[in-house]
């Protein structure tokens, strides 16, 4: 198998694997990172809060200015029915965490590709060696 073809197959299988994660799992992981970064969770437990939550784009950040401060808002109408609030520092910490996770994922993919490159397809015949 040519290196380019192998890399393409490895990347495609990695994308398929990540696509198999449930939306709830992905959102839950993101919300764990938000909490770890310093965002505070506020439940939408009143009619006014529910209405405010519904006005936000689901699972997206919104930036608002309150006084002299920037506030980052993340609404979750599906999993926790809540809103996460964070300041500039919490948002910066969250973005750094996401970046570090992307690097770790890329390193894991590279290691898997290197491990798979050593596999000998020869014994299975020409149809399996690509």
C-alpha positions as CSV (number, residue, x, y, z in Angstrom):
1,X,0.0,0.0,0.0
2,X,1.4,3.4,-0.9
3,X,2.0,5.7,2.0
4,X,-0.5,8.3,0.8
5,X,-3.2,5.7,0.4
6,X,-2.5,4.3,3.9
7,X,-2.6,7.8,5.4
8,X,-5.9,8.5,3.7
9,X,-7.4,5.2,5.0
10,X,-6.1,5.8,8.5
11,X,-7.5,9.3,8.6
12,X,-10.8,8.2,7.3
13,X,-11.1,5.5,9.9
14,X,-10.2,8.0,12.6
15,X,-12.9,10.4,11.4
16,X,-15.5,7.6,11.3
17,X,-14.6,6.6,14.8
18,X,-15.0,10.1,16.1
19,X,-18.3,10.4,14.1
20,X,-19.6,7.4,16.0
21,X,-19.5,9.3,19.3
22,X,-22.9,10.4,20.4
23,X,-23.9,14.1,20.4
24,X,-24.6,13.8,24.1
25,X,-21.1,12.4,24.8
26,X,-19.5,15.2,22.8
27,X,-21.6,17.9,24.5
28,X,-21.0,16.3,27.9
29,X,-17.3,16.3,27.4
30,X,-17.3,20.0,26.2
31,X,-19.3,20.9,29.3
32,X,-16.8,19.1,31.6
33,X,-14.1,21.2,30.0
34,X,-16.2,24.4,30.5
35,X,-16.5,23.7,34.2
36,X,-12.8,22.8,34.5
37,X,-11.9,26.1,32.8
38,X,-13.9,28.2,35.3
39,X,-17.3,28.6,33.7
40,X,-20.2,28.5,36.1
41,X,-23.4,26.6,35.4
42,X,-26.7,28.2,36.0
43,X,-29.8,26.0,35.5
44,X,-32.7,27.3,33.4
45,X,-35.1,26.5,36.3
46,X,-37.6,29.4,35.9
47,X,-39.8,30.4,33.0
48,X,-37.7,33.6,32.4
49,X,-34.4,31.6,32.4
50,X,-35.9,29.0,30.0
51,X,-37.0,31.8,27.6
52,X,-33.5,33.3,27.8
53,X,-31.9,29.9,27.2
54,X,-34.2,29.4,24.1
55,X,-32.9,32.7,22.7
56,X,-29.3,31.4,22.6
57,X,-27.9,29.3,19.8
58,X,-27.6,25.7,21.2
59,X,-24.2,24.5,22.1
60,X,-22.4,27.7,20.8
61,X,-20.6,30.5,22.5
62,X,-22.1,34.0,22.6
63,X,-20.0,37.0,23.6
64,X,-21.7,39.8,25.5
65,X,-20.5,42.9,27.2
66,X,-21.8,43.6,30.7
67,X,-20.5,46.8,32.1
68,X,-16.7,46.9,31.5
69,X,-16.5,43.1,31.2
70,X,-16.8,40.6,28.5
71,X,-19.0,37.6,29.4
72,X,-19.0,34.3,27.4
73,X,-22.2,32.4,27.4
74,X,-22.8,28.8,26.3
75,X,-26.3,27.5,26.3
76,X,-27.3,23.9,26.5
77,X,-31.0,23.3,25.9
78,X,-30.7,19.5,25.4
79,X,-28.4,17.9,28.1
80,X,-28.5,20.0,31.2
81,X,-31.0,22.7,30.2
82,X,-28.6,25.3,31.6
83,X,-26.3,28.2,30.7
84,X,-22.6,28.4,31.4
85,X,-21.1,31.8,32.1
86,X,-17.4,32.7,31.9
87,X,-15.1,35.6,31.8
88,X,-12.2,36.3,29.4
89,X,-9.9,34.2,31.6
90,X,-12.2,31.2,31.7
91,X,-12.7,31.4,27.9
92,X,-9.0,31.6,27.3
93,X,-8.4,28.6,29.6
94,X,-11.1,26.6,27.7
95,X,-9.6,27.4,24.3
96,X,-6.2,26.3,25.6
97,X,-7.7,23.0,26.8
98,X,-9.3,22.4,23.5
99,X,-6.1,23.1,21.7
100,X,-4.1,20.7,23.9
101,X,-6.8,18.0,23.3
102,X,-6.4,18.5,19.5
103,X,-2.6,18.0,19.8
104,X,-3.1,14.9,21.9
105,X,-5.6,13.5,19.4
106,X,-3.1,14.2,16.5
107,X,-0.3,12.5,18.4
108,X,-2.5,9.5,19.1
109,X,-3.4,9.3,15.4
110,X,0.2,9.6,14.3
111,X,1.2,6.8,16.7
112,X,-1.6,4.6,15.4
113,X,-0.6,5.2,11.8
114,X,3.1,4.3,12.6
115,X,2.0,1.2,14.4
116,X,-0.3,0.2,11.5
117,X,2.5,0.9,8.9
118,X,4.5,-2.0,10.3
119,X,1.8,-4.6,9.6
120,X,2.7,-7.1,7.0
121,X,-0.2,-7.6,4.6
122,X,1.8,-10.0,2.4
123,X,0.5,-13.3,3.9
124,X,-3.0,-12.4,2.9
125,X,-2.3,-12.0,-0.8
126,X,-2.3,-9.2,-3.3
127,X,-5.9,-8.2,-2.8
128,X,-5.3,-7.2,0.9
129,X,-2.1,-5.3,0.4
130,X,-3.8,-2.6,-1.6
